[in-house]
Amino acid sequence: RKIFFFLFFLLLGLALPRGPLASLPGVVTTGPPPLPAAPPPPPPRSSERRWLCVGLHALALERTVGAHITYTMALADKRKKSRDEDAEARPDRAPKIPKTMKEKGEQGRLIVVLDLACLETVKIGREFQLMNADDHQGILKKNGRSIQDARPDITHQCLLTLMDSPLNKAGKLQVYIHTMRNVLIEINPQTRIPRTFKRFCGLMVQLLHKLSIRAANGPDKLMKIIKNPITDHLPPDCPTVLFSYSGEKCVNINSFVKTLPSNKPCVFVIGAMAHGDVKAPWAEHTIAISEYPLSASVACGKLCCAMEEVYDIL
């Protein structure tokens, strides 16, 4: 700024007319006659005018940027204060995720395994897509596969039902996905599932190729592919139940979950396919929860509602 002011006054002094005091009105001098007036200085050169304009523009720009920075800092302080007030008024309800095997076995919670999920990618042109029965009927027919083998929408519906439930928001739910291609996926309870099926397909393609999905605002992994088998990730000595329409007995799910220990995790296996039976030899019980065939999403909803009553979650 000092340099700009120096150049400004220097050029201003060069531009002012020069002459003796006698040439000014009202000034009386004594002594020898004045010397003839000097010719007026030449006008400033184009380079001088250019530097003068540059200095003035730089000074105006500095003032504008300074005012903008001050306004931005004040606005950021105001937003931070507002967030702090909201955090004090509203408690943090983010679910706490047990990480060690000891923590997984001590807390009472629900573990859902979506088995035989139809999640498979196919290359169309230069890009990969999630194979589904609506867009890839020709590929399925060419390879002699049934349309029922390409139903990722079932997994999408189940995840929406599970992750949006009050049980998950209270930190009492953990979801695993086991695909037909023997890929095991772990879902972070803080994950927000895309609402549209198209965005869900893009997310699954990214997961299957990059092996994990990270949060946009942090280092946490929202989805990741883990090592098989699923029994290595389940707490020891926890009851395991398999849902099947052809189960050993048909029970009322609200009454059945009350017989399970509430201080230990409970594992439920639900088939995420259109037709067929889930084979889980490590499951202790195989039950049916209705006299009618139910979709996987409805079974997930009934299970979450029953467990919410056990844990007294509204």
Disulfide bonds with the S-S distance in Angstrom:
none
